Amino acid sequence: MAEANFDYSVAAEAKMLALEYMRQKSLTDDSPEDIAREYRMVEQKIKAALDSLNGVTL
């Protein structure tokens, strides 16, 4: 099986992870504005966490 290696920017990875988080969350009772606000908040937190790991070897 072929292995796919992607080198995403921190911002791109934060967007993908935030979208995945929101996809798995139940949003049936939330307004579009609340959903957008939560998405931006989650994306910013993920980006900050990824930025803090930048250069750290795991």
C-alpha positions in Angstrom: 0.0 0.0 0.0 1.3 3.4 -0.9 2.1 5.8 2.0 0.9 9.3 1.7 3.1 12.0 3.4 1.7 15.5 3.5 3.6 18.5 4.8 0.8 21.0 5.6 1.3 24.4 7.0 0.3 24.9 10.6 -2.7 27.1 9.5 -3.8 24.4 7.0 -3.5 21.6 9.5 -5.4 23.7 12.1 -8.2 24.3 9.6 -8.5 20.6 8.8 -8.5 19.5 12.5 -11.1 22.2 13.4 -13.3 21.1 10.5 -13.0 17.5 11.6 -13.9 18.5 15.2 -17.0 20.4 14.0 -18.0 17.5 11.7 -18.2 15.1 14.6 -20.1 17.6 16.9 -23.9 17.7 17.1 -24.9 21.1 15.8 -28.6 20.7 15.4 -29.6 23.4 17.9 -26.8 25.9 17.2 -27.3 29.0 15.1 -25.0 29.5 12.1 -23.3 32.4 14.0 -22.6 30.2 17.0 -21.2 27.5 14.8 -18.9 29.9 13.0 -17.8 31.5 16.3 -17.0 28.0 17.8 -15.2 26.9 14.6 -13.0 30.0 14.7 -12.3 29.5 18.4 -11.4 25.8 17.9 -9.2 26.7 14.9 -7.3 29.4 16.9 -6.7 27.0 19.8 -5.5 24.2 17.6 -3.2 26.6 15.7 -1.7 28.0 18.9 -1.1 24.4 20.1 0.6 23.5 16.8 2.6 26.7 16.9 3.8 25.8 20.4 5.0 22.4 19.1 6.8 23.9 16.1 10.4 22.7 16.3 9.7 20.2 19.1 10.6 16.6 18.2 8.0 14.2 19.2 
